[in-house]
Amino acid sequence: MGGMNGGGPWGEGCYMGGAGWGWVFLILLLAGIAAVVVALVRLRTAGRGEQSPGAAGRPSARQILDERFARGEIDAEEYRQRVRQLEDR
């Protein structure tokens, strides 16, 4: 067994000598837990916020309208008019 100097059952300084690897393990464990939490939050919030693409991965009518306005294919007045039409549906 260990001596009276508190070296533990594995010899003198075992606890202090192995502490460096203990910190590495602790950091990896905390990083793993954080990754799981982030993944769960992303799964729970999927589909919230901005409109997601419609069925079969197609963009929604609003997304198409936004893109056309951004590209300059329609002017501001036409954009506002069409947004109102979409909202009235």
N, C-alpha and C positions, 0 to 999 in steps of 0.2 A: 504494500500500500504506500501511499504518499507519506512524505516526512512531516515533521511537525511545523514546517515552514509554510504550509498551505499550498503546496505545489499541486495537489490533487492526485488522483489515482494513477495518472499517466506520467507523472514526473514533474520536475521543476519547470515552471513557466509555461506549461501546456496551454493554460487558458489565455494568457497574454500573447503567446506566440501565435496562436491560431485566430486571434481576434481580427486580423487583417482580412482573412477569407470570410469571416462572419459578416463583416460590413459589406463585402461584395455580394454575398448571398442575400442580405437584407435589402440592398438596393435593387437587386434583380427581382426579388419577391414583390417589393412595392411597385416597381415598374410594371410587372405582370398584372397586379391588381388594378392599377390605373388603366391599363390597356383594356381589361375586361369591363371596367366601369364605362369607359368611353364607348366601347362597342355596344354595350347595352343601351346607353343614352341615344346613340345614333339609330339603333333599331326602333326604339320607342318613338322617336320624333320623325321617323321617315314619313314623307308624305305631308308633313305640316309645313306651314310657311308659304312660300311661293307655289304657284300652281305647278303641278308636275305634269309631265307628258300624259296624254290620254291613252286610250286603249291601243295596244300593239305598239307602244313607243312613239306614237304620233304626237306632235306638239298640239296644244290646245289652240282654239281660235284666238284667244287673247295673246298668246305667245306669238302667233303668226302676225297678228296686227302690230304688236310691239316691234317685231323685227322689221316689218315693212316700213314703219315710221322711222326706225333707227337708220335704215338704209336710204331714206329720203324718197321712197316710192310713193308715199302719200304725205300730204301737208297736215299741219296741226288741226285745222278745222275738220278735215275728213277723219282724222284719227279720233278726235273727240266725239264726233257724230257716231262713228262705228263702236266706240267704247260704250256709249249710251245704249245703242241697240243691243249690244251683248249683255249689258246689265239688266235690261228690261225683259230679257227672256226668262 
